[in-house]
């Protein structure tokens, strides 16, 4: 007779959680899931290194074990743009997490589900901003482990990345962090803004869908458009900050823009191009405000790594001539109205061995920036 006494359920500790939902499987058999967990999941009380997406290693994530009607998947969740090469896990913890989902979901209703472990690291990651010193003694990274129970033919669902409940937990964490700051303070406003974004993202995500909680957020503007684009590379934040404050002129001074004569600025890894399709004048102050908003959206976004991006007036970048409608001198400049129509701003990663003009043409034509590098 098979003994399953080695399976000791380990419940989640907030902010970790578990969730049961037929979307993850239905009509699952408790015995099948117990056998899959007890006989096929690794054992051990000591920490081991699990390598990510490297099946040649003895322990690699993700992996799935199956038995009869049941499949158990072990995955690592978090932004793919900066995932580590390996993580440290304790095999018996994974077994205990699987056992808990079996008891709460499969045994109770025959449905699948998942459980998380390590989301406190994500809360610590969110709390590290230029405005806030992290008070939590936790690792400063946004990754955590999930154990998912589904049917044997179900694809990997990646619930730690795509389930809307994860974004809801992030929203609650942001509001908790906001509550530790004074009413009206910059830090409180910052975390409440992150909470609003996470709430919006939770409504957009679908269980089993492809939208990740860490995907870029669109900037909600009525006139200006700010678009982040991974194809524009990953400029260093410190270089873009230096460009912003040292390379642009005094805010009240004017700068003339002419068609086919883009203005180039570069500091180490960060390049900026300002172009126009008709002759006009703007102030450096307008450009500084647009650049600051673009950097907040794409370069310094706390939920993912830096990406290049574009800023322009209206719904799409200017490409045809037309009447110029500038910003009134009496209007308060914000990220919503910083640039007039027909002015485009692009920030992208610059290689020191590349010609900046060549890189700009590559950016405009969708060509790899590496083609501009000189031996």
Buried (B, 14 or more C-beta within 10 A) or exposed (E): EEEEEBBEBBEBEEBBBBBBBBBBBBEBBBBBBBBBBBEEBBEEEEEBEBBBEEEEBEBBBBBBBBBEBBBBBBBBBBBBEEBEEBBEBBBBBBBBBBBBBBBBBBBEBBBBBBBBBBBBBBBBBBBBBEEBEBEBEBEEBBBBBBBBBBBBEBEEBBBBBBBBBBBBBBBBBBBBBBEEBEEEEEBBBBBBEBBBBBBBBBEBBEBBEEBBBBBBBBBEBEBBBBBBBBEBBBBBBEBBBBBBEEEBEEEEEEBEBEEEEBBBBBBBBBBBBBBBBBEBEBBBBBBBBBBBBBBBBBBBBBBBBBBBBBBBBEEEBBEEEEEBEBBEEEEEBEBBBBBBBBBBBBBBBBBEEBEBEBBBEBBBEEBEBEEBBEE
